[in-house]
Amino acid sequence: MADKISWIPLESNPDVLNKYIHNLGVPKEWQFVDVYGLDSDLLSMVPRPVAAVVLLYPITEKSEATPLGEKKSDAGLYFVKQTIRNACGTVAIVHALANNQDKIAFLDDKHFAKFLKTTLNLSAEKRAEILQEDQDMGSAHDDTAQEGQTKAPSSDSDINTHFVSFVCKDGGLYQLNGRDEAPIYHGPSTADTLLEDTAKVAKQFMERDPDEVKFTLMALSKVD
């Protein structure tokens, strides 16, 4: 069996992710922004509307043994499996963008629109195969991974943190994680309360691992 393909891990940094998504063809009015805390005052500072939220959390024995939420069929959601080592950042971005086609006008001459058109009606597993073979997505990922404030680890590094995305679909809050078999349902939500509802779930992640500090939250917001 061939060795599993590895990419350089992405840094949890809005500037890094914004360069990535804008190079892929996301209009610059859409940007990732830091969420500095989970209380209402800090959440109110985040630009609206929020299309998706990305959480970085530590993978621990507790997180693996005590999953949160309820697995649901991916009907109506764009879901892709993660088959590339250290590609969770890109998979989270794909989930955040692809499930907001009604809000984000992707540039037709850029790569993400082409990737989306190619994979839209495929299974989660087939989408993963195409992502794995997509040299443009891979190059964009690796180029972006070198842009962080800290030295990028190597592609074969063992990374114990993981990116997941949260989106609102058909009145529900869903967690999209390429390591899972299906999207995870976390209860009712709306486009207006997506950030607040995700913050509640993020608190559950933190309460599950109270000794861990490697949690970060970023919102995909439409900015002025």
N, CA, C and O of each residue as an XYZ file, in Angstrom:
896
protein
N       0.851     -1.198      0.000
C       0.000      0.000      0.000
C       0.885      1.247      0.000
O       1.872      1.302      0.734
N       0.550      2.224     -0.797
C       1.331      3.453     -0.871
C       1.210      4.221      0.436
O       0.190      4.152      1.121
N       2.279      4.962      0.772
C       2.251      5.787      1.969
C       1.170      6.847      1.837
O       0.883      7.334      0.743
N       0.580      7.190      2.965
C      -0.459      8.205      2.974
C       0.139      9.559      2.628
O       1.195      9.925      3.143
N      -0.527     10.298      1.762
C      -0.067     11.632      1.376
C      -0.142     12.559      2.576
O      -1.104     12.519      3.343
N       0.888     13.401      2.735
C       0.934     14.355      3.844
C       1.114     15.765      3.317
O       1.854     15.997      2.360
N       0.429     16.703      3.952
C       0.614     18.119      3.674
C       1.177     18.804      4.916
O       1.130     18.252      6.016
N       1.707     20.004      4.731
C       2.208     20.789      5.856
C       1.014     21.341      6.632
O       0.108     21.906      6.020
N       0.981     21.196      7.962
C      -0.170     21.696      8.728
C      -0.334     23.207      8.602
O       0.653     23.940      8.544
N      -1.570     23.667      8.560
C      -1.865     25.098      8.538
C      -1.849     25.667      9.948
O      -2.210     24.987     10.909
N      -1.430     26.916     10.061
C      -1.480     27.629     11.334
C      -2.878     28.210     11.542
O      -3.527     28.652     10.594
N      -3.326     28.201     12.787
C      -4.637     28.783     13.116
C      -4.488     30.295     13.210
O      -4.362     30.858     14.298
N      -4.506     30.933     12.057
C      -4.195     32.357     11.945
C      -5.082     32.937     10.834
O      -4.968     32.512      9.685
N      -5.953     33.891     11.148
C      -6.847     34.429     10.115
C      -6.119     34.978      8.901
O      -6.585     34.797      7.776
N      -4.985     35.646      9.098
C      -4.256     36.196      7.956
C      -3.827     35.091      6.994
O      -3.902     35.247      5.775
N      -3.378     33.977      7.562
C      -2.955     32.840      6.747
C      -4.143     32.255      5.983
O      -4.061     32.022      4.777
N      -5.237     32.021      6.689
C      -6.405     31.419      6.039
C      -7.025     32.354      5.013
O      -7.539     31.901      3.990
N      -6.980     33.659      5.279
C      -7.551     34.609      4.319
C      -6.755     34.642      3.022
O      -7.335     34.706      1.938
N      -5.442     34.598      3.125
C      -4.643     34.552      1.897
C      -5.000     33.301      1.093
O      -5.100     33.342     -0.133
N      -5.184     32.227      1.783
C      -5.531     30.957      1.145
C      -6.867     31.050      0.411
O      -6.945     30.753     -0.781
N      -7.918     31.462      1.122
C      -9.247     31.456      0.491
C      -9.354     32.499     -0.609
O     -10.056     32.277     -1.596
N      -8.673     33.636     -0.462
C      -8.740     34.654     -1.509
C      -7.990     34.198     -2.754
O      -8.406     34.501     -3.873
N      -6.891     33.474     -2.572
C      -6.194     32.905     -3.726
C      -7.050     31.857     -4.434
O      -6.935     31.662     -5.644
N      -7.905     31.187     -3.671
C      -8.779     30.171     -4.262
C      -9.989     30.767     -4.969
O     -10.663     30.075     -5.733
N     -10.274     32.054     -4.720
C     -11.377     32.702     -5.421
C     -12.537     33.128     -4.555
O     -13.638     33.346     -5.059
N     -12.308     33.252     -3.245
C     -13.332     33.808     -2.363
C     -13.223     35.329     -2.403
O     -12.124     35.856     -2.226
N     -14.313     36.053     -2.628
C     -14.251     37.520     -2.650
C     -13.693     38.067     -1.339
O     -13.917     37.496     -0.272
N     -12.966     39.175     -1.432
C     -12.265     39.693     -0.254
C     -13.195     40.266      0.800
O     -12.754     40.568      1.909
N     -14.478     40.423      0.477
C     -15.430     40.864      1.501
C     -15.682     39.766      2.538
O     -16.201     40.038      3.620
N     -15.316     38.533      2.204
C     -15.423     37.418      3.152
C     -14.049     37.128      3.735
O     -13.084     36.913      3.002
N     -13.972     37.124      5.049
C     -12.688     36.935      5.725
C     -12.872     36.124      7.003
O     -13.920     36.178      7.647
N     -11.837     35.376      7.352
C     -11.786     34.760      8.671
C     -11.327     35.803      9.682
O     -10.398     36.568      9.422
N     -11.981     35.826     10.830
C     -11.617     36.734     11.916
C     -11.520     35.930     13.202
O     -12.217     34.930     13.378
N     -10.646     36.379     14.099
C     -10.515     35.726     15.399
C     -11.760     35.948     16.244
O     -12.355     37.026     16.226
N     -12.141     34.927     16.975
C     -13.153     35.051     18.023
C     -12.377     35.012     19.338
O     -11.815     33.978     19.701
N     -12.349     36.137     20.050
C     -11.431     36.285     21.178
C     -11.965     35.699     22.476
O     -11.221     35.595     23.451
N     -13.208     35.324     22.510
C     -13.773     34.729     23.714
C     -15.192     34.289     23.458
O     -15.772     34.594     22.416
N     -15.749     33.572     24.412
C     -17.058     32.960     24.216
C     -18.187     33.668     24.941
O     -19.337     33.236     24.852
N     -17.889     34.746     25.657
C     -18.978     35.473     26.309
C     -19.641     36.419     25.310
O     -19.076     36.723     24.259
N     -20.818     36.870     25.641
C     -21.642     37.614     24.687
C     -20.988     38.911     24.231
O     -21.132     39.294     23.070
N     -20.270     39.598     25.125
C     -19.626     40.857     24.747
C     -18.582     40.641     23.662
O     -18.506     41.416     22.709
N     -17.780     39.596     23.800
C     -16.740     39.327     22.806
C     -17.340     38.775     21.512
O     -16.850     39.079     20.425
N     -18.374     37.982     21.621
C     -19.031     37.475     20.410
C     -19.683     38.605     19.625
O     -19.749     38.555     18.397
N     -20.163     39.617     20.328
C     -20.828     40.739     19.653
C     -19.856     41.568     18.823
O     -20.282     42.338     17.963
N     -18.553     41.422     19.068
C     -17.545     42.172     18.319
C     -17.258     41.555     16.952
O     -16.624     42.191     16.110
N     -17.710     40.341     16.727
C     -17.421     39.641     15.472
C     -18.307     40.201     14.364
O     -19.522     40.288     14.542
N     -17.726     40.584     13.218
C     -18.530     41.121     12.108
C     -19.597     40.125     11.651
O     -19.372     38.915     11.638
N     -20.739     40.646     11.284
C     -21.853     39.827     10.786
C     -22.167     40.207      9.345
O     -21.892     41.338      8.946
N     -22.733     39.304      8.553
C     -23.122     37.948      8.926
C     -21.934     36.999      9.045
O     -20.866     37.244      8.484
N     -22.140     35.916      9.782
C     -21.164     34.835      9.919
C     -21.681     33.641      9.122
O     -22.793     33.165      9.351
N     -20.868     33.165      8.191
C     -21.285     32.048      7.337
C     -20.862     30.696      7.895
O     -21.526     29.686      7.663
N     -19.753     30.680      8.632
C     -19.232     29.427      9.192
C     -18.293     29.775     10.338
O     -17.816     30.904     10.451
N     -18.042     28.795     11.175
C     -17.099     28.959     12.281
C     -16.144     27.772     12.250
O     -16.564     26.629     12.070
N     -14.853     28.056     12.428
C     -13.832     27.007     12.434
C     -13.233     26.917     13.833
O     -12.803     27.919     14.405
N     -13.211     25.712     14.369
C     -12.658     25.450     15.697
C     -11.406     24.598     15.562
O     -11.400     23.588     14.859
N     -10.344     25.018     16.245
C      -9.150     24.189     16.394
C      -9.151     23.666     17.821
O      -9.258     24.442     18.770
N      -9.032     22.357     17.973
C      -9.064     21.765     19.313
C      -8.008     20.663     19.418
O      -7.585     20.111     18.401
N      -7.581     20.341     20.638
C      -6.586     19.280     20.807
C      -7.223     17.900     20.739
O      -8.295     17.672     21.300
N      -6.565     16.992     20.055
C      -6.993     15.597     20.034
C      -6.387     14.906     21.252
O      -5.166     14.832     21.391
N      -7.238     14.410     22.119
C      -6.800     13.776     23.362
C      -7.554     12.463     23.561
O      -8.458     12.131     22.795
N      -7.172     11.732     24.590
C      -7.911     10.511     24.913
C      -9.372     10.830     25.215
O     -10.269     10.077     24.836
N      -9.606     11.952     25.901
C     -10.974     12.327     26.251
C     -11.781     12.704     25.012
O     -12.942     12.316     24.881
N     -11.165     13.461     24.105
C     -11.910     13.876     22.910
C     -12.247     12.683     22.021
O     -13.285     12.667     21.360
N     -11.362     11.683     22.009
C     -11.617     10.499     21.194
C     -12.648      9.577     21.847
O     -13.442      8.934     21.159
N     -12.626      9.519     23.187
C     -13.507      8.594     23.900
C     -14.900      9.161     24.140
O     -15.853      8.411     24.350
N     -15.019     10.504     24.107
C     -16.291     11.143     24.453
C     -16.715     12.107     23.353
O     -16.637     13.320     23.543
N     -17.159     11.602     22.211
C     -17.607     12.497     21.138
C     -18.872     13.243     21.537
O     -19.679     12.755     22.328
N     -19.024     14.423     20.978
C     -20.187     15.264     21.255
C     -21.118     15.271     20.043
O     -20.674     15.080     18.911
N     -22.403     15.491     20.286
C     -23.355     15.603     19.195
C     -23.840     14.257     18.685
O     -23.570     13.211     19.274
N     -24.563     14.310     17.574
C     -25.241     13.140     17.009
C     -24.945     13.050     15.517
O     -25.158     14.013     14.781
N     -24.454     11.892     15.067
C     -24.159     11.704     13.652
C     -25.443     11.740     12.833
O     -26.461     11.153     13.202
N     -25.361     12.461     11.692
C     -26.522     12.588     10.807
C     -26.103     12.289      9.374
O     -24.934     12.420      9.013
N     -27.070     11.889      8.571
C     -26.819     11.735      7.149
C     -26.358     13.065      6.570
O     -26.776     14.130      7.025
N     -25.483     12.994      5.550
C     -24.978     14.226      4.948
C     -25.886     14.760      3.844
O     -25.465     15.620      3.070
N     -27.110     14.275      3.755
C     -28.042     14.797      2.753
C     -28.227     16.294      2.944
O     -28.560     16.760      4.034
N     -28.007     17.036      1.870
C     -28.164     18.483      1.949
C     -26.921     19.220      2.372
O     -26.872     20.447      2.291
N     -25.903     18.490      2.826
C     -24.638     19.106      3.229
C     -23.523     18.626      2.313
O     -23.508     17.474      1.878
N     -22.589     19.531      2.028
C     -21.384     19.136      1.301
C     -20.403     18.604      2.342
O     -19.971     19.341      3.228
N     -20.057     17.329      2.232
C     -19.190     16.678      3.216
C     -18.088     15.940      2.482
O     -18.344     15.257      1.490
N     -16.858     16.076      2.968
C     -15.714     15.416      2.342
C     -14.892     14.734      3.423
O     -14.670     15.293      4.497
N     -14.447     13.533      3.131
C     -13.593     12.804      4.059
C     -12.164     13.353      3.987
O     -11.739     13.870      2.953
N     -11.437     13.236      5.085
C     -10.026     13.618      5.098
C      -9.173     12.367      4.946
O      -9.153     11.506      5.825
N      -8.472     12.276      3.828
C      -7.579     11.143      3.576
C      -6.126     11.579      3.497
O      -5.234     10.742      3.356
N      -5.879     12.878      3.585
C      -4.527     13.432      3.512
C      -4.085     13.805      4.918
O      -4.786     14.528      5.626
N      -2.935     13.315      5.316
C      -2.420     13.622      6.648
C      -2.155     15.122      6.779
O      -1.594     15.741      5.875
N      -2.559     15.696      7.902
C      -2.343     17.114      8.241
C      -3.105     18.078      7.335
O      -2.766     19.260      7.267
N      -4.127     17.588      6.642
C      -4.906     18.460      5.749
C      -6.205     18.928      6.387
O      -7.100     19.397      5.683
N      -6.330     18.809      7.723
C      -7.613     19.153      8.349
C      -7.959     20.626      8.166
O      -9.138     20.977      8.125
N      -6.950     21.498      8.055
C      -7.227     22.910      7.830
C      -7.908     23.139      6.496
O      -8.892     23.874      6.413
N      -7.392     22.515      5.458
C      -8.009     22.654      4.139
C      -9.384     22.003      4.102
O     -10.308     22.557      3.506
N      -9.538     20.848      4.721
C     -10.846     20.185      4.745
C     -11.866     21.060      5.474
O     -13.015     21.163      5.044
N     -11.451     21.689      6.571
C     -12.360     22.591      7.294
C     -12.752     23.780      6.425
O     -13.910     24.199      6.427
N     -11.792     24.323      5.682
C     -12.080     25.449      4.793
C     -13.036     25.021      3.678
O     -13.983     25.740      3.361
N     -12.791     23.858      3.090
C     -13.691     23.355      2.045
C     -15.107     23.213      2.593
O     -16.069     23.604      1.932
N     -15.240     22.659      3.787
C     -16.569     22.525      4.401
C     -17.220     23.885      4.639
O     -18.411     24.063      4.385
N     -16.431     24.840      5.127
C     -16.979     26.173      5.416
C     -17.457     26.862      4.146
O     -18.512     27.496      4.142
N     -16.692     26.742      3.073
C     -17.024     27.432      1.828
C     -18.122     26.710      1.050
O     -19.090     27.330      0.610
N     -17.967     25.409      0.887
C     -18.879     24.665      0.013
C     -20.305     24.635      0.541
O     -21.250     24.477     -0.233
N     -20.468     24.787      1.847
C     -21.814     24.804      2.417
C     -22.395     26.206      2.505
O     -23.404     26.428      3.175
N     -21.751     27.152      1.824
C     -22.259     28.525      1.784
C     -22.289     29.070      0.363
O     -22.052     30.256      0.136
N     -22.582     28.195     -0.585
C     -22.648     28.623     -1.980
C     -23.758     29.639     -2.221
O     -23.699     30.413     -3.176
N     -24.768     29.637     -1.359
C     -25.866     30.592     -1.508
C     -25.491     31.983     -1.015
O     -26.193     32.952     -1.302
N     -24.387     32.091     -0.273
C     -23.966     33.378      0.286
C     -22.719     33.938     -0.380
O     -22.584     35.152     -0.531
N     -21.811     33.061     -0.777
C     -20.504     33.488     -1.279
C     -20.454     33.310     -2.791
O     -20.685     32.215     -3.304
N     -20.152     34.391     -3.500
C     -20.063     34.355     -4.964
C     -18.614     34.061     -5.358
O     -17.826     34.983     -5.568
N     -18.269     32.791     -5.455
C     -16.903     32.406     -5.796
C     -16.547     32.902     -7.199
O     -17.383     32.883     -8.101
N     -15.316     33.340     -7.372
C     -14.856     33.852     -8.663
C     -14.703     32.693     -9.643
O     -14.004     31.720     -9.362
N     -15.359     32.805    -10.788
C     -15.417     31.695    -11.736
C     -14.056     31.311    -12.300
O     -13.835     30.155    -12.662
N     -13.141     32.277    -12.376
C     -11.851     31.993    -12.994
C     -10.814     31.501    -11.990
O      -9.650     31.315    -12.343
N     -11.225     31.289    -10.746
C     -10.309     30.800     -9.716
C     -10.607     29.331     -9.410
O     -11.617     28.782     -9.851
N      -9.708     28.710     -8.648
C      -9.738     27.252     -8.574
C     -10.881     26.682     -7.745
O     -11.386     25.608     -8.070
N     -11.305     27.366     -6.686
C     -12.309     26.723     -5.836
C     -13.621     26.504     -6.576
O     -14.271     25.475     -6.393
N     -14.014     27.457     -7.406
C     -15.248     27.291     -8.177
C     -15.155     26.058     -9.073
O     -16.132     25.327     -9.234
N     -13.991     25.833     -9.648
C     -13.799     24.664    -10.510
C     -13.825     23.375     -9.690
O     -14.433     22.385    -10.097
N     -13.161     23.393     -8.531
C     -13.154     22.223     -7.657
C     -14.572     21.881     -7.205
O     -14.969     20.716     -7.185
N     -15.315     22.907     -6.846
C     -16.681     22.697     -6.372
C     -17.562     22.114     -7.475
O     -18.346     21.196     -7.233
N     -17.430     22.650     -8.682
C     -18.226     22.150     -9.804
C     -17.914     20.680    -10.084
O     -18.809     19.892    -10.388
N     -16.639     20.326     -9.977
C     -16.217     18.953    -10.249
C     -16.735     17.975     -9.206
O     -17.075     16.838     -9.534
N     -16.798     18.411     -7.953
C     -17.078     17.485     -6.850
C     -18.493     17.581     -6.293
O     -18.854     16.807     -5.407
N     -19.291     18.503     -6.787
C     -20.561     18.836     -6.138
C     -21.478     17.634     -5.960
O     -22.095     17.483     -4.906
N     -21.578     16.783     -6.963
C     -22.547     15.686     -6.918
C     -21.912     14.331     -6.607
O     -22.493     13.285     -6.893
N     -20.728     14.361     -6.026
C     -20.007     13.126     -5.718
C     -20.164     12.748     -4.249
O     -20.652     13.538     -3.441
N     -19.748     11.541     -3.918
C     -19.770     11.079     -2.531
C     -18.637     11.732     -1.744
O     -17.700     12.283     -2.323
N     -18.734     11.663     -0.421
C     -17.682     12.216      0.436
C     -16.345     11.539      0.167
O     -15.298     12.186      0.213
N     -16.377     10.242     -0.114
C     -15.143      9.499     -0.374
C     -14.533      9.891     -1.718
O     -13.316     10.037     -1.831
N     -15.382     10.063     -2.744
C     -14.871     10.441     -4.061
C     -14.331     11.868     -4.037
O     -13.327     12.162     -4.686
N     -14.991     12.756     -3.294
C     -14.465     14.117     -3.144
C     -13.073     14.080     -2.528
O     -12.189     14.837     -2.930
N     -12.879     13.196     -1.551
C     -11.571     13.072     -0.909
C     -10.512     12.619     -1.909
O      -9.381     13.105     -1.886
N     -10.880     11.690     -2.784
C      -9.935     11.220     -3.801
C      -9.521     12.364     -4.719
O      -8.343     12.513     -5.045
N     -10.493     13.170     -5.134
C     -10.185     14.272     -6.048
C      -9.343     15.329     -5.348
O      -8.416     15.876     -5.944
N      -9.658     15.622     -4.083
C      -8.844     16.581     -3.334
C      -7.414     16.080     -3.209
O      -6.468     16.857     -3.341
N      -7.256     14.808     -2.960
C      -5.925     14.235     -2.795
C      -5.105     14.346     -4.077
O      -3.882     14.486     -4.030
N      -5.780     14.284     -5.217
C      -5.089     14.338     -6.509
C      -5.005     15.750     -7.085
O      -4.400     15.958     -8.136
N      -5.604     16.709     -6.406
C      -5.706     18.075     -6.933
C      -4.420     18.848     -6.631
O      -4.214     19.307     -5.508
N      -3.569     18.986     -7.631
C      -2.280     19.640     -7.425
C      -2.430     21.120     -7.096
O      -1.641     21.667     -6.325
N      -3.430     21.767     -7.669
C      -3.626     23.192     -7.389
C      -4.033     23.415     -5.933
O      -3.530     24.334     -5.288
N      -4.933     22.591     -5.412
C      -5.323     22.713     -4.015
C      -4.151     22.378     -3.104
O      -3.933     23.049     -2.095
N      -3.402     21.347     -3.456
C      -2.251     20.970     -2.646
C      -1.185     22.044     -2.619
O      -0.616     22.334     -1.567
N      -0.910     22.640     -3.775
C       0.090     23.709     -3.835
C      -0.367     24.934     -3.066
O       0.426     25.564     -2.366
N      -1.650     25.275     -3.193
C      -2.185     26.421     -2.458
C      -2.093     26.188     -0.957
O      -1.762     27.102     -0.203
N      -2.386     24.966     -0.524
C      -2.285     24.625      0.895
C      -0.847     24.778      1.383
O      -0.597     25.450      2.384
N       0.099     24.152      0.675
C       1.485     24.177      1.139
C       2.077     25.582      1.090
O       2.841     25.963      1.977
N       1.732     26.349      0.066
C       2.211     27.735      0.002
C       1.692     28.534      1.192
O       2.428     29.318      1.791
N       0.427     28.332      1.530
C      -0.173     29.053      2.645
C       0.434     28.619      3.967
O       0.627     29.444      4.860
N       0.737     27.330      4.102
C       1.284     26.809      5.355
C       2.623     27.445      5.705
O       3.017     27.459      6.871
N       3.322     27.970      4.707
C       4.621     28.612      4.949
C       4.475     30.064      5.378
O       5.472     30.719      5.683
N       3.246     30.578      5.407
C       3.019     32.003      5.634
C       2.785     32.373      7.093
O       2.649     33.557      7.402
N       2.734     31.413      7.988
C       2.375     31.690      9.376
C       3.425     32.467     10.137
O       4.531     32.698      9.649
N       3.054     32.868     11.355
C       3.960     33.616     12.216
C       4.996     32.716     12.864
O       6.037     33.195     13.312
N       4.725     31.417     12.919
C       5.676     30.466     13.468
C       6.194     29.586     12.343
O       5.559     29.461     11.295
N       7.351     28.977     12.567
C       7.939     28.116     11.550
C       7.025     26.934     11.287
O       6.583     26.257     12.215
N       6.749     26.695     10.027
C       5.841     25.603      9.676
C       6.490     24.263      9.983
O       7.661     24.060      9.663
N       5.747     23.335     10.603
C       6.273     21.986     10.805
C       6.360     21.252      9.478
O       5.800     21.697      8.476
N       7.057     20.138      9.474
C       7.168     19.353      8.250
C       5.866     18.605      7.991
O       5.029     18.459      8.882
N       5.713     18.139      6.767
C       4.469     17.463      6.399
C       4.289     16.139      7.131
O       3.165     15.654      7.263
N       5.396     15.541      7.614
C       5.276     14.262      8.321
C       5.243     14.428      9.831
O       5.385     13.451     10.567
N       5.054     15.666     10.304
C       4.975     15.906     11.741
C       3.707     15.285     12.322
O       2.669     15.219     11.663
N       3.817     14.833     13.569
C       2.643     14.345     14.288
C       1.978     15.532     14.975
O       2.538     16.102     15.911
N       0.803     15.902     14.522
C       0.090     17.077     15.027
C      -1.086     16.603     15.883
O      -1.872     15.754     15.461
N      -1.196     17.162     17.091
C      -2.254     16.707     18.004
C      -3.376     17.726     18.158
O      -4.114     17.701     19.144
N      -3.505     18.628     17.174
C      -4.658     19.526     17.127
C      -5.381     19.315     15.800
O      -4.814     18.797     14.838
N      -6.651     19.730     15.773
C      -7.481     19.390     14.615
C      -8.498     20.492     14.349
O      -9.115     21.015     15.277
N      -8.671     20.844     13.069
C      -9.667     21.831     12.644
C     -10.985     21.138     12.292
O     -10.996     20.088     11.648
N     -12.098     21.744     12.726
C     -13.427     21.337     12.263
C     -14.232     22.595     11.960
O     -13.944     23.668     12.490
N     -15.233     22.458     11.114
C     -16.101     23.589     10.760
C     -17.500     23.383     11.316
O     -17.958     22.257     11.511
N     -18.168     24.509     11.565
C     -19.570     24.505     11.977
C     -20.356     25.383     11.012
O     -19.947     26.501     10.699
N     -21.483     24.868     10.548
C     -22.351     25.622      9.649
C     -23.802     25.413     10.077
O     -24.132     24.453     10.773
N     -24.648     26.327      9.648
C     -26.091     26.194      9.866
C     -26.724     25.736      8.556
O     -26.503     26.336      7.504
N     -27.509     24.675      8.633
C     -28.177     24.148      7.447
C     -29.574     23.684      7.824
O     -29.739     22.859      8.722
N     -30.581     24.214      7.136
C     -31.969     23.792      7.341
C     -32.367     23.835      8.812
O     -33.018     22.922      9.320
N     -31.964     24.916      9.491
C     -32.362     25.104     10.878
C     -31.586     24.299     11.892
O     -32.000     24.196     13.047
N     -30.460     23.720     11.482
C     -29.653     22.922     12.403
C     -28.201     23.353     12.407
O     -27.701     23.886     11.416
N     -27.518     23.122     13.529
C     -26.083     23.387     13.655
C     -25.340     22.081     13.412
O     -25.584     21.081     14.087
N     -24.428     22.102     12.438
C     -23.693     20.897     12.073
C     -22.192     21.116     12.203
O     -21.655     22.156     11.821
N     -21.540     20.107     12.750
C     -20.079     20.053     12.821
C     -19.595     19.162     11.686
O     -20.073     18.040     11.519
N     -18.648     19.666     10.913
C     -18.132     18.940      9.754
C     -16.658     18.628      9.990
O     -15.823     19.527     10.093
N     -16.361     17.345     10.071
C     -15.033     16.867     10.428
C     -14.701     15.711      9.501
O     -15.367     14.677      9.528
N     -13.681     15.882      8.686
C     -13.325     14.859      7.718
C     -12.894     13.539      8.320
O     -12.805     12.542      7.604
N     -12.622     13.503      9.623
C     -12.279     12.251     10.300
C     -13.525     11.445     10.664
O     -13.432     10.254     10.962
N     -14.686     12.094     10.637
C     -15.937     11.427     10.996
C     -16.552     10.736      9.782
O     -16.178     10.992      8.637
N     -17.503      9.858     10.068
C     -18.205      9.160      8.992
C     -19.311     10.007      8.384
O     -19.736      9.764      7.254
N     -19.780     11.004      9.133
C     -20.899     11.838      8.679
C     -20.878     13.138      9.466
O     -20.183     13.230     10.478
N     -21.626     14.147      9.023
C     -21.758     15.377      9.811
C     -22.333     15.081     11.196
O     -23.029     14.086     11.396
N     -22.029     15.965     12.143
C     -22.501     15.835     13.521
C     -23.507     16.953     13.794
O     -23.223     18.131     13.580
N     -24.683     16.558     14.270
C     -25.759     17.506     14.561
C     -25.671     17.940     16.017
O     -25.537     17.110     16.917
N     -25.748     19.258     16.241
C     -25.646     19.819     17.588
C     -26.893     20.590     17.997
O     -26.830     21.409     18.914
N     -28.014     20.350     17.347
C     -29.240     21.008     17.759
C     -29.654     22.125     16.819
O     -28.981     22.385     15.822
N     -30.759     22.786     17.133
C     -31.275     23.846     16.256
C     -30.376     25.069     16.234
O     -29.663     25.357     17.195
N     -30.427     25.786     15.113
C     -29.649     27.018     14.955
C     -30.265     27.831     13.827
O     -31.121     27.348     13.087
N     -29.818     29.059     13.711
C     -30.213     29.930     12.604
C     -28.974     30.638     12.085
O     -27.925     30.623     12.728
N     -29.098     31.254     10.923
C     -27.979     32.017     10.379
C     -27.562     33.132     11.330
O     -26.379     33.457     11.429
N     -28.525     33.714     12.025
C     -28.230     34.827     12.930
C     -27.577     34.377     14.228
O     -26.853     35.151     14.855
N     -27.822     33.131     14.643
C     -27.288     32.658     15.928
C     -26.183     31.617     15.764
O     -25.769     30.995     16.742
N     -25.705     31.425     14.538
C     -24.675     30.415     14.281
C     -23.475     30.577     15.202
O     -23.009     29.598     15.785
N     -22.970     31.794     15.342
C     -21.773     32.004     16.153
C     -22.043     31.683     17.619
O     -21.256     30.987     18.261
N     -23.141     32.185     18.141
C     -23.470     31.935     19.546
C     -23.708     30.449     19.807
O     -23.295     29.923     20.840
N     -24.372     29.776     18.874
C     -24.639     28.349     19.048
C     -23.346     27.538     18.972
O     -23.169     26.572     19.715
N     -22.450     27.933     18.076
C     -21.156     27.256     18.000
C     -20.346     27.502     19.262
O     -19.661     26.598     19.741
N     -20.413     28.704     19.805
C     -19.689     29.013     21.043
C     -20.123     28.081     22.172
O     -19.296     27.664     22.983
N     -21.406     27.754     22.228
C     -21.899     26.831     23.262
C     -21.269     25.450     23.092
O     -20.906     24.802     24.073
N     -21.143     25.007     21.845
C     -20.515     23.709     21.591
C     -19.024     23.777     21.912
O     -18.467     22.834     22.475
N     -18.372     24.891     21.555
C     -16.953     25.052     21.871
C     -16.721     24.962     23.376
O     -15.722     24.393     23.816
N     -17.629     25.515     24.162
C     -17.524     25.406     25.624
C     -17.577     23.949     26.059
O     -16.881     23.555     26.995
N     -18.395     23.150     25.389
C     -18.464     21.725     25.719
C     -17.140     21.027     25.401
O     -16.695     20.160     26.153
N     -16.514     21.408     24.287
C     -15.192     20.869     23.959
C     -14.204     21.189     25.076
O     -13.433     20.326     25.494
N     -14.227     22.430     25.556
C     -13.290     22.862     26.592
C     -13.579     22.194     27.936
O     -12.658     21.821     28.662
N     -14.850     22.048     28.257
C     -15.223     21.399     29.520
C     -14.843     19.921     29.507
O     -14.546     19.345     30.554
N     -14.850     19.315     28.341
C     -14.459     17.908     28.218
C     -12.972     17.719     28.497
O     -12.561     16.680     29.013
N     -12.165     18.725     28.157
C     -10.713     18.675     28.349
C     -10.260     19.906     29.123
O      -9.596     20.771     28.552
N     -10.602     20.011     30.416
C     -10.342     21.246     31.164
C      -8.867     21.578     31.350
O      -8.529     22.723     31.652
N      -7.986     20.601     31.176
C      -6.557     20.863     31.356
C      -5.875     21.305     30.065
O      -4.688     21.631     30.072
N      -6.610     21.319     28.968
C      -6.042     21.703     27.673
C      -6.305     23.184     27.386
O      -7.327     23.737     27.792
N      -5.375     23.805     26.689
C      -5.510     25.232     26.369
C      -5.453     25.508     24.866
O      -5.629     26.655     24.453
N      -5.216     24.506     24.052
C      -5.019     24.726     22.615
C      -6.340     24.755     21.856
O      -6.581     23.938     20.968
N      -7.176     25.693     22.215
C      -8.439     25.900     21.511
C      -8.418     27.281     20.855
O      -8.062     28.265     21.502
N      -8.788     27.361     19.600
C      -8.979     28.658     18.948
C     -10.242     28.590     18.096
O     -10.626     27.531     17.598
N     -10.872     29.745     17.944
C     -12.124     29.836     17.197
C     -12.011     30.987     16.210
O     -11.586     32.085     16.571
N     -12.391     30.734     14.968
C     -12.404     31.768     13.936
C     -13.738     31.738     13.214
O     -14.296     30.672     12.956
N     -14.243     32.922     12.890
C     -15.507     33.038     12.161
C     -15.230     33.476     10.729
O     -14.370     34.322     10.484
N     -15.963     32.897      9.792
C     -15.929     33.354      8.401
C     -17.019     34.405      8.264
O     -18.206     34.084      8.203
N     -16.600     35.668      8.217
C     -17.530     36.798      8.285
C     -17.479     37.632      7.017
O     -16.467     37.676      6.316
N     -18.588     38.289      6.742
C     -18.624     39.296      5.684
C     -18.295     40.632      6.328
O     -19.017     41.104      7.206
N     -17.197     41.241      5.885
C     -16.710     42.465      6.512
C     -16.944     43.646      5.578
O     -17.109     43.468      4.371
N     -16.957     44.839      6.135
C     -17.167     46.056      5.336
C     -15.948     46.343      4.474
O     -15.934     47.325      3.732
